[in-house]
Amino acid sequence: GFVSLASLLYEQEFGLDERARGVASAIAEPFQLVGLVVGARIVSRRFVNDMSGLLHFLGRVAALTGVLSIGFALSPTIWLAVAFNCVVTASAAVIGPGVLVALALAVPARARATGFSVASLWIIPGLIALPLIGWISNHAGIRWGMLVMVPLLVVGSLILGSTSAVINDDIAQVWRSAMARSGLLCQRRRGEADLLLVRGLSAGYEHRQVLFEVDIDVREGEVVALLGTNGAGKSTLLKSISGVVEADRGAVVIDGRDITHAPPNEIAALGISQMPGGHGVFGSLTVAENLELAGWTRRRHHLDDVAAATAEVYEMFPALAERAHVAAADMSGGQQQMLALAMAFVARPRVLLIDELSLGLAPAIVGQLLPVVRRLAESGVAVVLVEQSVNVALTVAERAYFMERGRIRFSGPTAELLERPDLLRSVFLSEASSGSAGSGHRPRPTPRTEVPALRVVGVSCAFGGI
């Protein structure tokens, strides 16, 4: 809009005809090339590694352009107006290269075309203001109309400068995603690609950060144990992978596709399924209805497989077959956990996230569930198993991660974790403290003469190799 308004100013205030206005505008055009060159050199030399500083600088240049526009609007002579026009044109051209570079770095490569298209929509506020500028120009003069444009330039400079607070995090996020995807590509070329890859993941709830730069990877058909004390962030990590909790930073990639900020329904459609501890079934539905619902994502192309998997589930868990028409809420906790795992078996996800498989279950029930986890892994499903019981987790897992306060403290084969009693001891102490919390009342003292209710003699026990 500045070029059109400048032409009107030349005509109405200085009486220039078409030829003279063309000459005046042509004088300013070479200064636009000068501004582009200066802007490109500033970006490439001074701010190549400091996009935050670059946007601060561009915000100041935009504000300067607004100030110079005041001088152009109030110029008393044609020569002074042309001079201000040249300077305004040059300063505005300086902004272009920096904005394009910052936008290109902050938008992922696969969405760069969309990013540039959306960015162009920021021209609309200026277009909306043009009728107002035209009305003021008709009633108060072109000089006042151009002065109305100055606040728009100042507001734009403030918006541009404010983006400096977040641009570096956005660029780092793009780099993490690109590095994760390129890492998977290199692994594929070697024939050993991970199915699930998490890099630099940070997440939390409202203003409380729970995860700090978490890195994990899981291969197809592998069972990985995720251990740690209560509050370490294990469940939050699973929710961030499945999209229930959106990540603040980092990258989550499944089979080469970035799903960091994808909605949960799209993530589920890609084959990631979560089995929440104690809440993995629909209580108002029967066992048969829960299993039918589990095969919903495979209904279009794998109906025969779903029927076969359902029949296989009834063979593995006869208790479910006997209660096929019983509401899930009317079953015991162990039977509900059986049903939740059976639903995962029917769904056959590519990645199964299990949260607290053995929570509150009898050892006999756990013994029936673990073989199903192994069968899922043997069929190619990648399993991430969150467990408080070290013995259960290390029984089925080949590798393990240990989390503490939202960070990964250990990653490697389970055999190596057994050699870290400093880590395992914290889990055992957490279990012991949670199990002995009681009601807060002091126990009744037992007289010395009373016969003991339980006597233990010569018993030894091992936990996870300790």
Stockholm file with secondary structure:
# STOCKHOLM 1.0

chainA/1-466         GFVSLASLLYEQEFGLDERARGVASAIAEPFQLVGLVVGARIVSRRFVNDMSGLLHFLGRVAALTGVLSIGFALSPTIWLAVAFNCVVTASAAVIGPGVLVALALAVPARARATGFSVASLWIIPGLIALPLIGWISNHAGIRWGMLVMVPLLVVGSLILGSTSAVINDDIAQVWRSAMARSGLLCQRRRGEADLLLVRGLSAGYEHRQVLFEVDIDVREGEVVALLGTNGAGKSTLLKSISGVVEADRGAVVIDGRDITHAPPNEIAALGISQMPGGHGVFGSLTVAENLELAGWTRRRHHLDDVAAATAEVYEMFPALAERAHVAAADMSGGQQQMLALAMAFVARPRVLLIDELSLGLAPAIVGQLLPVVRRLAESGVAVVLVEQSVNVALTVAERAYFMERGRIRFSGPTAELLERPDLLRSVFLSEASSGSAGSGHRPRPTPRTEVPALRVVGVSCAFGGI
#=GR chainA/1-466 SS CHHHHHHHHHHHHHCCCHHHHHHHHHHHHHHHHHHHHHHHHHHHHTSTTCHHHHHHHHHHHHHHHHHHHHHHHTCSSHHHHHHHHHHHHHHHHHHHHHHHHHHHHHSCGGGHHHHHHHHGGGGHHHHHHHHHHHHHHHHHCHHHHHHHHHHHHHHHHHHHHHGGGTHHHHHHHHHHHHHHHHHHHHHHHHTCCCSEEEEEEEEEETTEEEEEEEEEEECTTCEEEEEECTTSSHHHHHHHHHTSSCCSEEEEEETTEECTTCCHHHHHHTTEEEECTTCCSCTTSBHHHHHHHHTGGGTTTCHHHHHHHHHHHHHHCHHHHHTTTSBGGGSCHHHHHHHHHHHHHHHCCSEEEEECTTTTCCHHHHHHHHHHHHHHHHTTCEEEEECSCHHHHHHHCSEEEEEETTEEEEEEEHHHHTTCHHHHHHHHHHHHHHHTCCSSCCCCCCCTTSCCSCCCCSCCCCSTTC
#=GC SS_cons         CHHHHHHHHHHHHHCCCHHHHHHHHHHHHHHHHHHHHHHHHHHHHTSTTCHHHHHHHHHHHHHHHHHHHHHHHTCSSHHHHHHHHHHHHHHHHHHHHHHHHHHHHHSCGGGHHHHHHHHGGGGHHHHHHHHHHHHHHHHHCHHHHHHHHHHHHHHHHHHHHHGGGTHHHHHHHHHHHHHHHHHHHHHHHHTCCCSEEEEEEEEEETTEEEEEEEEEEECTTCEEEEEECTTSSHHHHHHHHHTSSCCSEEEEEETTEECTTCCHHHHHHTTEEEECTTCCSCTTSBHHHHHHHHTGGGTTTCHHHHHHHHHHHHHHCHHHHHTTTSBGGGSCHHHHHHHHHHHHHHHCCSEEEEECTTTTCCHHHHHHHHHHHHHHHHTTCEEEEECSCHHHHHHHCSEEEEEETTEEEEEEEHHHHTTCHHHHHHHHHHHHHHHTCCSSCCCCCCCTTSCCSCCCCSCCCCSTTC
//
